[in-house]
Amino acid sequence: MNLLKKISLLTILLFSYCSYAQYTETINSNRPGASSGAYSVGINVIQGEAGLFYTKNKHELRNQDFGGAGIDYEFRYGVWKEEFEVNLSGSFQYGILNDNVSGVRTKLGNFRSNTIGAKYLFYDPYKNYEDKPNLFSWEANHKFKWRTLIPSIAAYAGMNFNLTNTPFVYGSNFNFKGIEEPTISPKIMIITQNNWSGGWVFTMNFIGDRVFMTDHPIYSYILTLTHAINQDMAVFAEHQGIRNNIYADSLFRFGGAYLFNQDMQLDLGITLNTKNTPSVFGLNVGFSYRLDFHVDPDNENSAEDEQEKKDNKAGKNRKKKKKDGSGQKEQKNKKDEIDFDE
């Protein structure tokens, strides 16, 4: 596998961006950005994604600031079909709200969100499509392909649960009006994803959160561009726009991820915005880990069976056998035994 293919594969695997199949031999994670990829983890794959974060906000109009830390988490499980997964995502935060006018300091600690949902990939432009190289034309193999403009499309539906009456309402750390969120509220999302040559992947999320059952629905979009820089590392840039009458913002995120092994990823990210009502600064560090019990639905092969099959096809096992000479040695021993018995 040449370097370009390895780079493309790494970006796809690190950030849930698989072009041709749901399951991948290396973990695919939604971290460290806030967006979700269109593809699931694969049948019988159990995956956890978590991170620690620090956040600092300053609201100049209200003359208040908030500083705190917390944990983000997501648990994903592939079930039923390769295109389908169920998941639980959320975050817990602790911090201090300072009122610089009155001098009052208020300690706050609670869940920011908890959402149970499911994602299904209902359109993949590469399904049942084989991109065969042209053996007679370099130009034909490197020309622009219109198919790359067609995204994969997935849909997500979930339910938010506010069982602890959180003070962090509708995504804001400043609850000036004493508003309470309902106990349950729906969340829906459309996800698109383009996989481009050279290890570039572009995803778009269009989100309706706390919709239908609240007076303050949140509408947002997330645009994420990722790129691999070598076999083990990838970087990303992301923009999120939020529209809501309690909290609205324009956030920018940057960061990267490191592939520790095929089942574990480490990541680091930073979040900024461009306004002061409130200003936003955030740092996060996290990891993703999976338990891989995947079985190919077509032939019931495990992940190890599929890897061995690919290695055999690539001639890796034959080369190894030839190198250590085990095949010849075993054959010679069998011949000696036959001669001795005679």
Short mmCIF file of the C-alpha atoms (twelve columns), coordinates in Angstrom:
data_MODEL
# 
_entry.id   MODEL 
# 
loop_
_atom_site.group_PDB 
_atom_site.id 
_atom_site.type_symbol 
_atom_site.label_atom_id 
_atom_site.label_alt_id 
_atom_site.label_comp_id 
_atom_site.label_asym_id 
_atom_site.label_seq_id 
_atom_site.Cartn_x 
_atom_site.Cartn_y 
_atom_site.Cartn_z 
_atom_site.pdbx_PDB_model_num 
ATOM 1   C CA . MET A 1   0.000   0.000   0.000   1 
ATOM 2   C CA . ASN A 2   1.551   3.303   -1.063  1 
ATOM 3   C CA . LEU A 3   1.704   6.376   1.171   1 
ATOM 4   C CA . LEU A 4   -1.228  8.158   -0.502  1 
ATOM 5   C CA . LYS A 5   -3.523  5.189   0.106   1 
ATOM 6   C CA . LYS A 6   -2.373  4.910   3.731   1 
ATOM 7   C CA . ILE A 7   -3.005  8.613   4.349   1 
ATOM 8   C CA . SER A 8   -6.456  8.434   2.790   1 
ATOM 9   C CA . LEU A 9   -7.305  5.346   4.818   1 
ATOM 10  C CA . LEU A 10  -6.111  6.890   8.074   1 
ATOM 11  C CA . THR A 11  -8.271  9.980   7.741   1 
ATOM 12  C CA . ILE A 12  -11.265 7.850   6.898   1 
ATOM 13  C CA . LEU A 13  -10.737 5.574   9.880   1 
ATOM 14  C CA . LEU A 14  -9.866  8.190   12.484  1 
ATOM 15  C CA . PHE A 15  -12.936 10.323  11.983  1 
ATOM 16  C CA . SER A 16  -15.600 7.824   10.946  1 
ATOM 17  C CA . TYR A 17  -15.077 8.442   7.291   1 
ATOM 18  C CA . CYS A 18  -15.287 5.145   5.455   1 
ATOM 19  C CA . SER A 19  -15.897 5.303   1.708   1 
ATOM 20  C CA . TYR A 20  -16.888 1.766   0.839   1 
ATOM 21  C CA . ALA A 21  -18.016 -0.101  3.958   1 
ATOM 22  C CA . GLN A 22  -19.325 0.495   7.439   1 
ATOM 23  C CA . TYR A 23  -16.809 -1.585  9.348   1 
ATOM 24  C CA . THR A 24  -13.120 -0.674  9.214   1 
ATOM 25  C CA . GLU A 25  -10.089 -2.571  10.486  1 
ATOM 26  C CA . THR A 26  -9.021  0.501   12.464  1 
ATOM 27  C CA . ILE A 27  -11.209 2.407   14.938  1 
ATOM 28  C CA . ASN A 28  -13.341 5.218   13.522  1 
ATOM 29  C CA . SER A 29  -14.228 7.973   15.957  1 
ATOM 30  C CA . ASN A 30  -16.275 11.179  15.964  1 
ATOM 31  C CA . ARG A 31  -13.681 12.866  18.183  1 
ATOM 32  C CA . PRO A 32  -12.151 15.389  18.579  1 
ATOM 33  C CA . GLY A 33  -14.646 17.574  16.707  1 
ATOM 34  C CA . ALA A 34  -18.331 18.030  17.502  1 
ATOM 35  C CA . SER A 35  -19.673 16.652  14.220  1 
ATOM 36  C CA . SER A 36  -20.784 13.127  13.445  1 
ATOM 37  C CA . GLY A 37  -19.704 11.113  10.421  1 
ATOM 38  C CA . ALA A 38  -22.267 9.431   8.192   1 
ATOM 39  C CA . TYR A 39  -21.052 5.893   8.814   1 
ATOM 40  C CA . SER A 40  -21.622 3.557   11.758  1 
ATOM 41  C CA . VAL A 41  -19.029 1.550   13.705  1 
ATOM 42  C CA . GLY A 42  -20.118 -1.812  12.233  1 
ATOM 43  C CA . ILE A 43  -22.183 -4.729  13.512  1 
ATOM 44  C CA . ASN A 44  -21.207 -5.997  16.988  1 
ATOM 45  C CA . VAL A 45  -18.625 -3.258  17.552  1 
ATOM 46  C CA . ILE A 46  -18.835 -1.594  20.983  1 
ATOM 47  C CA . GLN A 47  -17.087 1.762   21.088  1 
ATOM 48  C CA . GLY A 48  -16.497 4.391   23.754  1 
ATOM 49  C CA . GLU A 49  -15.329 7.957   23.123  1 
ATOM 50  C CA . ALA A 50  -14.563 10.318  26.010  1 
ATOM 51  C CA . GLY A 51  -12.580 13.428  26.814  1 
ATOM 52  C CA . LEU A 52  -11.781 15.961  29.504  1 
ATOM 53  C CA . PHE A 53  -12.394 19.617  28.723  1 
ATOM 54  C CA . TYR A 54  -11.744 23.058  30.197  1 
ATOM 55  C CA . THR A 55  -13.904 26.042  29.278  1 
ATOM 56  C CA . LYS A 56  -13.746 29.764  29.998  1 
ATOM 57  C CA . ASN A 57  -16.571 32.208  29.131  1 
ATOM 58  C CA . LYS A 58  -16.890 35.944  29.686  1 
ATOM 59  C CA . HIS A 59  -20.136 37.826  29.108  1 
ATOM 60  C CA . GLU A 60  -19.213 41.501  28.835  1 
ATOM 61  C CA . LEU A 61  -22.791 42.751  28.520  1 
ATOM 62  C CA . ARG A 62  -23.815 41.073  31.798  1 
ATOM 63  C CA . ASN A 63  -20.374 41.481  33.374  1 
ATOM 64  C CA . GLN A 64  -20.231 37.803  34.348  1 
ATOM 65  C CA . ASP A 65  -17.747 35.044  33.670  1 
ATOM 66  C CA . PHE A 66  -17.758 31.287  33.979  1 
ATOM 67  C CA . GLY A 67  -14.825 28.896  34.299  1 
ATOM 68  C CA . GLY A 68  -15.153 25.168  34.556  1 
ATOM 69  C CA . ALA A 69  -14.197 21.688  33.457  1 
ATOM 70  C CA . GLY A 70  -15.972 18.475  32.658  1 
ATOM 71  C CA . ILE A 71  -16.153 15.298  30.643  1 
ATOM 72  C CA . ASP A 72  -17.721 14.498  27.270  1 
ATOM 73  C CA . TYR A 73  -18.684 10.921  26.454  1 
ATOM 74  C CA . GLU A 74  -20.287 8.847   23.723  1 
ATOM 75  C CA . PHE A 75  -21.020 5.120   23.575  1 
ATOM 76  C CA . ARG A 76  -21.769 3.558   20.187  1 
ATOM 77  C CA . TYR A 77  -22.955 0.084   19.228  1 
ATOM 78  C CA . GLY A 78  -23.458 -1.336  15.759  1 
ATOM 79  C CA . VAL A 79  -26.509 -3.564  15.510  1 
ATOM 80  C CA . TRP A 80  -29.008 -4.968  13.005  1 
ATOM 81  C CA . LYS A 81  -27.326 -3.699  9.831   1 
ATOM 82  C CA . GLU A 82  -23.894 -2.379  8.913   1 
ATOM 83  C CA . GLU A 83  -25.522 1.000   8.216   1 
ATOM 84  C CA . PHE A 84  -27.141 1.274   11.662  1 
ATOM 85  C CA . GLU A 85  -25.902 2.160   15.131  1 
ATOM 86  C CA . VAL A 86  -27.402 3.157   18.474  1 
ATOM 87  C CA . ASN A 87  -25.599 5.576   20.769  1 
ATOM 88  C CA . LEU A 88  -25.631 7.481   24.028  1 
ATOM 89  C CA . SER A 89  -23.880 10.853  24.166  1 
ATOM 90  C CA . GLY A 90  -23.607 13.552  26.794  1 
ATOM 91  C CA . SER A 91  -21.412 15.651  29.048  1 
ATOM 92  C CA . PHE A 92  -21.042 16.589  32.710  1 
ATOM 93  C CA . GLN A 93  -19.664 19.976  33.762  1 
ATOM 94  C CA . TYR A 94  -18.532 21.645  36.986  1 
ATOM 95  C CA . GLY A 95  -17.537 25.293  37.376  1 
ATOM 96  C CA . ILE A 96  -17.936 28.678  39.071  1 
ATOM 97  C CA . LEU A 97  -20.133 31.507  37.824  1 
ATOM 98  C CA . ASN A 98  -18.847 34.942  38.889  1 
ATOM 99  C CA . ASP A 99  -21.071 38.012  38.973  1 
ATOM 100 C CA . ASN A 100 -18.551 40.838  38.812  1 
ATOM 101 C CA . VAL A 101 -21.167 43.465  39.769  1 
ATOM 102 C CA . SER A 102 -22.443 41.909  42.994  1 
ATOM 103 C CA . GLY A 103 -19.347 39.838  43.735  1 
ATOM 104 C CA . VAL A 104 -21.434 36.669  44.101  1 
ATOM 105 C CA . ARG A 105 -19.714 33.386  43.228  1 
ATOM 106 C CA . THR A 106 -21.993 30.442  42.437  1 
ATOM 107 C CA . LYS A 107 -20.782 26.874  42.144  1 
ATOM 108 C CA . LEU A 108 -22.518 24.923  39.392  1 
ATOM 109 C CA . GLY A 109 -22.259 21.243  38.626  1 
ATOM 110 C CA . ASN A 110 -24.554 19.055  36.566  1 
ATOM 111 C CA . PHE A 111 -25.083 17.313  33.251  1 
ATOM 112 C CA . ARG A 112 -25.087 19.579  30.221  1 
ATOM 113 C CA . SER A 113 -26.833 16.941  28.131  1 
ATOM 114 C CA . ASN A 114 -27.710 13.263  27.811  1 
ATOM 115 C CA . THR A 115 -29.070 11.965  24.518  1 
ATOM 116 C CA . ILE A 116 -30.022 8.465   23.385  1 
ATOM 117 C CA . GLY A 117 -30.392 8.043   19.641  1 
ATOM 118 C CA . ALA A 118 -29.802 6.037   16.488  1 
ATOM 119 C CA . LYS A 119 -28.104 6.758   13.171  1 
ATOM 120 C CA . TYR A 120 -28.780 5.128   9.802   1 
ATOM 121 C CA . LEU A 121 -26.902 5.563   6.532   1 
ATOM 122 C CA . PHE A 122 -29.561 5.510   3.841   1 
ATOM 123 C CA . TYR A 123 -27.474 6.589   0.837   1 
ATOM 124 C CA . ASP A 124 -23.898 5.727   -0.118  1 
ATOM 125 C CA . PRO A 125 -22.759 6.703   -3.638  1 
ATOM 126 C CA . TYR A 126 -19.967 4.112   -3.461  1 
ATOM 127 C CA . LYS A 127 -22.156 1.158   -2.566  1 
ATOM 128 C CA . ASN A 128 -21.943 -1.524  -5.256  1 
ATOM 129 C CA . TYR A 129 -19.575 0.755   -7.182  1 
ATOM 130 C CA . GLU A 130 -16.054 -0.251  -8.162  1 
ATOM 131 C CA . ASP A 131 -13.623 2.401   -9.344  1 
ATOM 132 C CA . LYS A 132 -11.551 0.420   -11.826 1 
ATOM 133 C CA . PRO A 133 -8.263  2.009   -12.942 1 
ATOM 134 C CA . ASN A 134 -7.631  2.693   -16.593 1 
ATOM 135 C CA . LEU A 135 -4.509  0.680   -17.460 1 
ATOM 136 C CA . PHE A 136 -3.887  2.664   -20.625 1 
ATOM 137 C CA . SER A 137 -4.358  6.284   -19.503 1 
ATOM 138 C CA . TRP A 138 -2.673  8.158   -16.650 1 
ATOM 139 C CA . GLU A 139 -4.832  11.178  -17.434 1 
ATOM 140 C CA . ALA A 140 -8.058  9.180   -17.117 1 
ATOM 141 C CA . ASN A 141 -7.026  7.932   -13.680 1 
ATOM 142 C CA . HIS A 142 -6.198  11.411  -12.367 1 
ATOM 143 C CA . LYS A 143 -8.945  13.530  -13.853 1 
ATOM 144 C CA . PHE A 144 -11.657 15.066  -11.685 1 
ATOM 145 C CA . LYS A 145 -14.459 12.637  -10.858 1 
ATOM 146 C CA . TRP A 146 -17.926 14.097  -10.493 1 
ATOM 147 C CA . ARG A 147 -18.937 11.230  -8.198  1 
ATOM 148 C CA . THR A 148 -16.815 12.744  -5.426  1 
ATOM 149 C CA . LEU A 149 -19.278 15.658  -5.254  1 
ATOM 150 C CA . ILE A 150 -22.090 13.280  -4.309  1 
ATOM 151 C CA . PRO A 151 -22.133 12.851  -0.515  1 
ATOM 152 C CA . SER A 152 -23.122 9.901   1.585   1 
ATOM 153 C CA . ILE A 153 -26.235 10.777  3.579   1 
ATOM 154 C CA . ALA A 154 -27.339 9.566   7.000   1 
ATOM 155 C CA . ALA A 155 -30.177 10.478  9.358   1 
ATOM 156 C CA . TYR A 156 -30.118 10.645  13.149  1 
ATOM 157 C CA . ALA A 157 -32.995 10.754  15.629  1 
ATOM 158 C CA . GLY A 158 -32.700 10.870  19.388  1 
ATOM 159 C CA . MET A 159 -34.200 12.014  22.660  1 
ATOM 160 C CA . ASN A 160 -32.653 14.380  25.208  1 
ATOM 161 C CA . PHE A 161 -33.125 13.520  28.887  1 
ATOM 162 C CA . ASN A 162 -32.950 16.238  31.566  1 
ATOM 163 C CA . LEU A 163 -33.508 14.200  34.710  1 
ATOM 164 C CA . THR A 164 -31.513 16.419  37.092  1 
ATOM 165 C CA . ASN A 165 -32.895 19.891  36.249  1 
ATOM 166 C CA . THR A 166 -29.580 21.138  34.873  1 
ATOM 167 C CA . PRO A 167 -28.653 24.841  35.232  1 
ATOM 168 C CA . PHE A 168 -26.836 24.671  31.865  1 
ATOM 169 C CA . VAL A 169 -29.937 25.252  29.767  1 
ATOM 170 C CA . TYR A 170 -30.086 25.167  25.970  1 
ATOM 171 C CA . GLY A 171 -26.304 25.045  25.630  1 
ATOM 172 C CA . SER A 172 -25.631 28.161  27.728  1 
ATOM 173 C CA . ASN A 173 -23.634 28.582  30.948  1 
ATOM 174 C CA . PHE A 174 -25.508 31.832  31.733  1 
ATOM 175 C CA . ASN A 175 -29.133 31.226  32.723  1 
ATOM 176 C CA . PHE A 176 -30.186 34.861  33.194  1 
ATOM 177 C CA . LYS A 177 -33.940 34.238  33.063  1 
ATOM 178 C CA . GLY A 178 -34.102 31.152  35.281  1 
ATOM 179 C CA . ILE A 179 -35.454 29.009  32.448  1 
ATOM 180 C CA . GLU A 180 -35.794 25.256  32.916  1 
ATOM 181 C CA . GLU A 181 -35.482 22.667  30.173  1 
ATOM 182 C CA . PRO A 182 -38.198 20.007  29.817  1 
ATOM 183 C CA . THR A 183 -37.510 16.489  31.053  1 
ATOM 184 C CA . ILE A 184 -37.419 15.111  27.509  1 
ATOM 185 C CA . SER A 185 -37.045 16.723  24.087  1 
ATOM 186 C CA . PRO A 186 -36.218 15.377  20.609  1 
ATOM 187 C CA . LYS A 187 -33.077 15.830  18.547  1 
ATOM 188 C CA . ILE A 188 -32.842 15.211  14.800  1 
ATOM 189 C CA . MET A 189 -29.952 15.502  12.372  1 
ATOM 190 C CA . ILE A 190 -29.078 15.088  8.703   1 
ATOM 191 C CA . ILE A 191 -25.453 14.118  8.047   1 
ATOM 192 C CA . THR A 192 -23.606 14.383  4.733   1 
ATOM 193 C CA . GLN A 193 -20.075 13.246  3.997   1 
ATOM 194 C CA . ASN A 194 -17.706 13.578  1.039   1 
ATOM 195 C CA . ASN A 195 -14.514 11.549  0.714   1 
ATOM 196 C CA . TRP A 196 -11.939 13.175  -1.551  1 
ATOM 197 C CA . SER A 197 -8.610  11.949  -2.852  1 
ATOM 198 C CA . GLY A 198 -5.438  12.855  -0.998  1 
ATOM 199 C CA . GLY A 199 -6.896  12.074  2.415   1 
ATOM 200 C CA . TRP A 200 -9.446  14.920  2.542   1 
ATOM 201 C CA . VAL A 201 -12.896 14.389  4.049   1 
ATOM 202 C CA . PHE A 202 -15.693 16.934  4.407   1 
ATOM 203 C CA . THR A 203 -18.788 16.448  6.572   1 
ATOM 204 C CA . MET A 204 -21.849 18.581  7.210   1 
ATOM 205 C CA . ASN A 205 -24.327 18.181  10.073  1 
ATOM 206 C CA . PHE A 206 -27.695 19.978  10.067  1 
ATOM 207 C CA . ILE A 207 -29.223 19.746  13.531  1 
ATOM 208 C CA . GLY A 208 -32.562 20.479  15.171  1 
ATOM 209 C CA . ASP A 209 -32.192 20.136  18.947  1 
ATOM 210 C CA . ARG A 210 -34.855 20.493  21.678  1 
ATOM 211 C CA . VAL A 211 -37.383 20.711  18.859  1 
ATOM 212 C CA . PHE A 212 -41.175 20.189  18.831  1 
ATOM 213 C CA . MET A 213 -41.505 19.963  22.641  1 
ATOM 214 C CA . THR A 214 -39.903 23.231  23.805  1 
ATOM 215 C CA . ASP A 215 -40.319 26.972  23.345  1 
ATOM 216 C CA . HIS A 216 -36.619 27.432  22.571  1 
ATOM 217 C CA . PRO A 217 -35.510 25.020  19.810  1 
ATOM 218 C CA . ILE A 218 -31.851 25.081  18.811  1 
ATOM 219 C CA . TYR A 219 -30.950 24.997  15.126  1 
ATOM 220 C CA . SER A 220 -27.315 24.552  14.183  1 
ATOM 221 C CA . TYR A 221 -24.932 23.371  11.511  1 
ATOM 222 C CA . ILE A 222 -21.415 21.937  11.723  1 
ATOM 223 C CA . LEU A 223 -18.890 21.929  8.867   1 
ATOM 224 C CA . THR A 224 -15.785 19.772  9.372   1 
ATOM 225 C CA . LEU A 225 -12.754 19.342  7.119   1 
ATOM 226 C CA . THR A 226 -10.129 16.727  8.026   1 
ATOM 227 C CA . HIS A 227 -6.794  15.780  6.507   1 
ATOM 228 C CA . ALA A 228 -4.150  13.163  7.329   1 
ATOM 229 C CA . ILE A 229 -0.554  14.343  7.526   1 
ATOM 230 C CA . ASN A 230 1.076   10.916  7.925   1 
ATOM 231 C CA . GLN A 231 0.194   7.310   8.747   1 
ATOM 232 C CA . ASP A 232 -0.564  7.995   12.415  1 
ATOM 233 C CA . MET A 233 -1.789  11.586  12.625  1 
ATOM 234 C CA . ALA A 234 -4.639  13.664  11.228  1 
ATOM 235 C CA . VAL A 235 -5.770  17.281  11.719  1 
ATOM 236 C CA . PHE A 236 -9.137  18.996  11.420  1 
ATOM 237 C CA . ALA A 237 -10.797 22.407  11.236  1 
ATOM 238 C CA . GLU A 238 -14.448 22.920  12.108  1 
ATOM 239 C CA . HIS A 239 -17.080 25.641  12.193  1 
ATOM 240 C CA . GLN A 240 -20.379 25.478  14.074  1 
ATOM 241 C CA . GLY A 241 -23.191 28.000  13.821  1 
ATOM 242 C CA . ILE A 242 -25.903 28.016  16.524  1 
ATOM 243 C CA . ARG A 243 -29.259 29.815  16.341  1 
ATOM 244 C CA . ASN A 244 -31.425 30.038  19.467  1 
ATOM 245 C CA . ASN A 245 -33.125 32.833  21.449  1 
ATOM 246 C CA . ILE A 246 -31.350 31.721  24.653  1 
ATOM 247 C CA . TYR A 247 -27.885 31.131  23.249  1 
ATOM 248 C CA . ALA A 248 -26.499 31.756  19.762  1 
ATOM 249 C CA . ASP A 249 -22.896 31.508  18.675  1 
ATOM 250 C CA . SER A 250 -20.331 30.972  15.928  1 
ATOM 251 C CA . LEU A 251 -17.674 28.506  17.082  1 
ATOM 252 C CA . PHE A 252 -14.377 27.466  15.520  1 
ATOM 253 C CA . ARG A 253 -12.516 24.293  16.466  1 
ATOM 254 C CA . PHE A 254 -9.052  23.062  15.530  1 
ATOM 255 C CA . GLY A 255 -7.112  20.001  16.563  1 
ATOM 256 C CA . GLY A 256 -5.788  16.596  15.686  1 
ATOM 257 C CA . ALA A 257 -5.772  12.913  16.514  1 
ATOM 258 C CA . TYR A 258 -3.117  10.230  16.911  1 
ATOM 259 C CA . LEU A 259 -3.736  6.569   16.133  1 
ATOM 260 C CA . PHE A 260 -2.235  4.681   19.100  1 
ATOM 261 C CA . ASN A 261 -3.233  1.262   17.751  1 
ATOM 262 C CA . GLN A 262 -6.023  -0.185  15.619  1 
ATOM 263 C CA . ASP A 263 -8.492  -0.030  18.523  1 
ATOM 264 C CA . MET A 264 -7.449  3.203   20.273  1 
ATOM 265 C CA . GLN A 265 -7.186  6.851   19.262  1 
ATOM 266 C CA . LEU A 266 -5.891  9.882   21.220  1 
ATOM 267 C CA . ASP A 267 -6.973  13.442  20.404  1 
ATOM 268 C CA . LEU A 268 -6.533  17.111  21.275  1 
ATOM 269 C CA . GLY A 269 -8.602  20.146  20.334  1 
ATOM 270 C CA . ILE A 270 -9.246  23.854  20.948  1 
ATOM 271 C CA . THR A 271 -12.490 25.878  20.653  1 
ATOM 272 C CA . LEU A 272 -12.806 29.643  20.041  1 
ATOM 273 C CA . ASN A 273 -15.463 32.146  18.984  1 
ATOM 274 C CA . THR A 274 -15.568 35.708  17.679  1 
ATOM 275 C CA . LYS A 275 -17.936 37.525  20.059  1 
ATOM 276 C CA . ASN A 276 -18.020 38.610  23.718  1 
ATOM 277 C CA . THR A 277 -21.617 37.807  24.733  1 
ATOM 278 C CA . PRO A 278 -20.112 35.462  25.782  1 
ATOM 279 C CA . SER A 279 -16.573 34.849  24.604  1 
ATOM 280 C CA . VAL A 280 -15.602 31.191  24.407  1 
ATOM 281 C CA . PHE A 281 -12.278 29.486  24.983  1 
ATOM 282 C CA . GLY A 282 -12.011 25.744  25.412  1 
ATOM 283 C CA . LEU A 283 -9.436  22.960  25.483  1 
ATOM 284 C CA . ASN A 284 -10.139 19.259  25.301  1 
ATOM 285 C CA . VAL A 285 -8.118  16.050  25.345  1 
ATOM 286 C CA . GLY A 286 -9.610  12.614  24.900  1 
ATOM 287 C CA . PHE A 287 -9.454  9.087   23.641  1 
ATOM 288 C CA . SER A 288 -11.579 6.535   21.804  1 
ATOM 289 C CA . TYR A 289 -11.492 2.776   22.342  1 
ATOM 290 C CA . ARG A 290 -13.440 -0.096  20.849  1 
ATOM 291 C CA . LEU A 291 -14.199 -3.737  21.571  1 
ATOM 292 C CA . ASP A 292 -14.222 -5.384  18.180  1 
ATOM 293 C CA . PHE A 293 -16.604 -8.345  17.899  1 
ATOM 294 C CA . HIS A 294 -17.450 -7.632  14.289  1 
ATOM 295 C CA . VAL A 295 -18.517 -10.513 12.059  1 
ATOM 296 C CA . ASP A 296 -18.910 -10.027 8.327   1 
ATOM 297 C CA . PRO A 297 -22.649 -10.451 7.621   1 
ATOM 298 C CA . ASP A 298 -21.985 -11.994 4.200   1 
ATOM 299 C CA . ASN A 299 -19.613 -14.804 5.192   1 
ATOM 300 C CA . GLU A 300 -19.702 -14.734 9.038   1 
ATOM 301 C CA . ASN A 301 -15.955 -14.103 9.224   1 
ATOM 302 C CA . SER A 302 -14.559 -12.315 12.266  1 
ATOM 303 C CA . ALA A 303 -12.325 -9.243  12.018  1 
ATOM 304 C CA . GLU A 304 -9.250  -11.481 12.445  1 
ATOM 305 C CA . ASP A 305 -10.477 -13.827 9.695   1 
ATOM 306 C CA . GLU A 306 -10.981 -10.923 7.309   1 
ATOM 307 C CA . GLN A 307 -7.509  -9.543  8.071   1 
ATOM 308 C CA . GLU A 308 -5.895  -12.941 7.527   1 
ATOM 309 C CA . LYS A 309 -7.807  -13.306 4.286   1 
ATOM 310 C CA . LYS A 310 -6.516  -9.939  3.065   1 
ATOM 311 C CA . ASP A 311 -2.967  -10.767 4.163   1 
ATOM 312 C CA . ASN A 312 -3.109  -14.076 2.283   1 
ATOM 313 C CA . LYS A 313 -4.391  -12.302 -0.799  1 
ATOM 314 C CA . ALA A 314 -1.573  -9.759  -0.552  1 
ATOM 315 C CA . GLY A 315 0.996   -12.540 -0.134  1 
ATOM 316 C CA . LYS A 316 2.129   -11.436 3.335   1 
ATOM 317 C CA . ASN A 317 1.706   -14.835 4.967   1 
ATOM 318 C CA . ARG A 318 3.483   -16.584 2.107   1 
ATOM 319 C CA . LYS A 319 6.439   -14.220 2.419   1 
ATOM 320 C CA . LYS A 320 6.648   -14.787 6.154   1 
ATOM 321 C CA . LYS A 321 6.519   -18.526 5.726   1 
ATOM 322 C CA . LYS A 322 9.262   -18.439 3.123   1 
ATOM 323 C CA . LYS A 323 11.434  -16.199 5.294   1 
ATOM 324 C CA . ASP A 324 11.450  -18.415 8.390   1 
ATOM 325 C CA . GLY A 325 11.659  -21.596 6.330   1 
ATOM 326 C CA . SER A 326 9.039   -23.309 8.473   1 
ATOM 327 C CA . GLY A 327 7.286   -24.784 5.458   1 
ATOM 328 C CA . GLN A 328 10.414  -26.459 4.115   1 
ATOM 329 C CA . LYS A 329 11.450  -27.686 7.548   1 
ATOM 330 C CA . GLU A 330 8.062   -29.238 8.196   1 
ATOM 331 C CA . GLN A 331 8.112   -30.955 4.810   1 
ATOM 332 C CA . LYS A 332 11.630  -32.369 5.458   1 
ATOM 333 C CA . ASN A 333 10.622  -33.743 8.884   1 
ATOM 334 C CA . LYS A 334 7.660   -35.526 7.376   1 
ATOM 335 C CA . LYS A 335 9.939   -37.101 4.728   1 
ATOM 336 C CA . ASP A 336 12.431  -38.281 7.375   1 
ATOM 337 C CA . GLU A 337 9.653   -39.915 9.355   1 
ATOM 338 C CA . ILE A 338 8.465   -41.821 6.317   1 
ATOM 339 C CA . ASP A 339 12.012  -43.017 5.505   1 
ATOM 340 C CA . PHE A 340 12.578  -44.185 9.078   1 
ATOM 341 C CA . ASP A 341 9.388   -46.214 9.150   1 
ATOM 342 C CA . GLU A 342 10.385  -47.955 5.964   1 
# 
